Amino acid sequence: MDPKDAFERIKRNTQEIVSEDELMQVLERGNVTAYFGTAPTGMVHTGYLIPITKIADFLEAGVEFTILLADLHSHLDDMKSPFELLKHRSEYYKQVILGLFEGIGVSTDSLKFVLGSEFELKEQYALDLLRMSSIVTYGRSRRAGAEVVRQKDDPKLGSFIYPLMQSIDVPHLKADIAFGGIDQRGIYMLGREILPKLGYKKPICVFTPLLPGLTGGKMSASDEGSKINCHDSAKIVKKKMNKSFCPEKEVEGNGVLSLVKTVIAPYAERMGKDIEIVRPEKFGGTISFSDYTALEKAYVSGDLHPLDLKQGVAAYLNIFLEPVRKRLSANPAILKNAYPKNQ
């Protein structure tokens, strides 16, 4: 793909790129590498469709991409994952992510998965971590991780090691680009500031917006009402979508529309199809839109009713999630071992 086209493909539906000039430079250079890290803690929900779709954009732009299953991070973050479950939860995350890529019609042949513990326990990594800890203050680390790690009144030390490790992950994965949700910004800005002092280059940072929760506000993994788990049945997906926050004619804070813009519209484009919302004939029958802009215009004007939109989005979600369900149904131990009762 031409560097300019690759740039536009990577930029679409992002909230911020630091910096766009640096991104263009590496795309013109070629042989670009990027990574996305995820800590295997709670069950994967549909909010992951946003980064999965953006990773698809990276792959289509010719970028060599790695997904980091940050197992040690998930334990350092106030032990959200017990140490003995790290292996099982990492495998669960990998299988769900592979299922999501299958659901949105993207090949994973060139995608690489890496466990954090495979390289974060090596000598040079440990030395870089110690060197970084001699530079970064407690307050700076706390601010960097405020949107990512759990910080109580008397937080565990792991909460402050976590941002340092995430910064160091970038050069040790040999990534030109660090990609994540906008909540990761504080950590990666810390990395851009400190990594050159350790002899490494500044990472280019690409951030996507967070998907609003189904009940309004931020989607939370701990709030069952605000999210759809990727292994939820088709019936549950429809039920949760029907109850979702989707104010008539309003765009701001509308998580249902956000899904259309950031996931469904790119999927329809990839498949070479219009966005279809199936409606009963008495309500106008099936309606198609060439792109997200056309759908949003119809929604704001009132031509597309919230219930029809929610049911249409639920139908797409069930397409995306079906491969995940099949993977977990074929091997029930994956989910059972990752999330045994009472853990």
URHU-V176668 format. One record per residue. N is the residue number from 1. SS is DSSP state (H for helix, E for strand, C for the rest). D_FIRST is the distance of its C-alpha to the first C-alpha in Angstrom with 2 decimals. Layout:
n->[N N]
ss->[SS SS]
d_first->[D_FIRST D_FIRST]
This chain:
n->[1 2 3 4 5 6 7 8 9 10 11 12 13 14 15 16 17 18 19 20 21 22 23 24 25 26 27 28 29 30 31 32 33 34 35 36 37 38 39 40 41 42 43 44 45 46 47 48 49 50 51 52 53 54 55 56 57 58 59 60 61 62 63 64 65 66 67 68 69 70 71 72 73 74 75 76 77 78 79 80 81 82 83 84 85 86 87 88 89 90 91 92 93 94 95 96 97 98 99 100 101 102 103 104 105 106 107 108 109 110 111 112 113 114 115 116 117 118 119 120 121 122 123 124 125 126 127 128 129 130 131 132 133 134 135 136 137 138 139 140 141 142 143 144 145 146 147 148 149 150 151 152 153 154 155 156 157 158 159 160 161 162 163 164 165 166 167 168 169 170 171 172 173 174 175 176 177 178 179 180 181 182 183 184 185 186 187 188 189 190 191 192 193 194 195 196 197 198 199 200 201 202 203 204 205 206 207 208 209 210 211 212 213 214 215 216 217 218 219 220 221 222 223 224 225 226 227 228 229 230 231 232 233 234 235 236 237 238 239 240 241 242 243 244 245 246 247 248 249 250 251 252 253 254 255 256 257 258 259 260 261 262 263 264 265 266 267 268 269 270 271 272 273 274 275 276 277 278 279 280 281 282 283 284 285 286 287 288 289 290 291 292 293 294 295 296 297 298 299 300 301 302 303 304 305 306 307 308 309 310 311 312 313 314 315 316 317 318 319 320 321 322 323 324 325 326 327 328 329 330 331 332 333 334 335 336 337 338 339 340 341 342 343]
ss->[C C H H H H H H H H H C C E E E E E C H H H H H H H H H H C C C E E E E E E C C C C C C E C C H H H H H H H H H H H H H C C C E E E E E E C H H H H H H C C C C C C H H H H H H H H H H H H H H H H H H H H H C C C C C C C C E E E E H H H C C C C H H H H H H H H H H H C C C C H H H H H H H C C C C C C C C C C C C C H H H H H H H H H H H H H H H C C C C E E E E E H H H H H H H H H H H H H H H H H C C C C C E E E E E C C C E C C C C C E C C C C C H H H C C E C C C C H H H H H H H H H C C C C C C C C C C C C H H H H H H H H H H H H H H H H H C C C E E E C C C H H H C C C E E E C C H H H H H H H H H H C C C C H H H H H H H H H H H H H H H H H H H H H H H H H C C H H H H H H C C C C C]
d_first->[0.00 3.81 6.34 8.30 6.43 5.91 9.52 10.75 9.74 11.57 14.28 15.37 18.79 19.31 22.69 22.04 19.71 21.66 20.43 17.58 18.00 17.84 14.64 12.98 14.68 13.50 9.78 10.65 12.76 10.44 12.10 12.30 14.93 16.29 19.28 21.31 25.05 27.56 31.29 32.84 35.75 36.44 35.19 31.57 31.44 29.06 28.01 25.70 23.62 22.14 20.72 19.84 17.76 16.06 15.44 13.75 11.34 10.87 10.44 7.84 5.88 6.72 9.98 13.17 15.56 19.37 21.87 25.18 28.27 30.49 33.80 35.93 34.72 35.92 39.37 39.52 38.90 42.57 42.46 40.53 40.00 43.07 42.50 43.58 40.95 37.86 36.96 37.51 35.61 32.60 32.58 33.01 30.02 27.84 29.02 28.60 25.05 24.18 26.01 24.14 20.73 22.41 23.83 20.64 19.14 16.67 16.91 18.12 18.04 15.84 17.62 20.48 23.74 26.16 29.69 30.80 34.09 32.42 31.78 33.58 36.95 36.29 38.27 35.67 34.36 37.98 38.66 35.73 36.96 40.47 39.40 37.40 40.42 42.56 40.48 39.65 42.59 43.59 43.02 39.53 38.48 40.14 38.36 34.94 35.45 37.42 34.81 33.90 37.02 40.43 42.90 46.54 49.58 49.97 46.45 45.94 44.62 41.51 40.27 39.99 38.69 35.80 33.94 34.47 33.07 29.98 29.35 29.96 27.75 24.61 25.35 26.94 23.79 21.97 19.58 17.88 17.63 20.47 19.75 22.71 24.82 26.44 29.63 28.17 27.90 31.30 30.61 27.32 28.88 31.68 29.26 27.76 31.39 32.85 30.32 30.52 34.27 33.70 31.60 28.15 25.31 24.76 22.14 19.59 20.63 18.92 21.57 21.81 25.12 27.69 28.62 32.14 34.77 36.31 39.52 37.99 37.13 35.01 34.31 36.45 36.36 40.14 40.78 40.70 41.08 37.92 35.47 34.61 34.40 31.73 34.54 36.64 37.89 36.79 40.17 39.84 36.38 37.94 40.97 39.12 36.84 39.95 41.49 38.47 38.64 37.17 39.25 39.56 37.56 36.37 32.79 33.46 33.84 33.21 31.55 31.34 29.28 27.11 26.28 25.32 23.03 21.26 21.38 22.60 20.61 17.17 18.74 19.98 16.67 15.12 18.24 18.16 21.55 23.57 25.13 28.60 31.74 34.64 38.00 41.50 42.57 45.25 42.63 40.53 38.77 35.09 32.88 29.17 26.72 23.47 22.10 23.56 24.94 27.04 28.36 29.30 31.10 33.09 33.98 35.17 37.21 38.86 37.62 35.97 38.52 37.74 39.18 37.04 33.91 35.00 35.75 32.44 30.54 32.83 31.89 28.16 29.05 31.13 28.24 26.16 29.20 30.69 28.83 30.08 33.57 33.49 32.50 35.25 37.76 37.27 38.08 40.18 40.96 37.50 38.41 42.11 41.71 39.25 41.52 45.08 47.72 48.73 45.76]
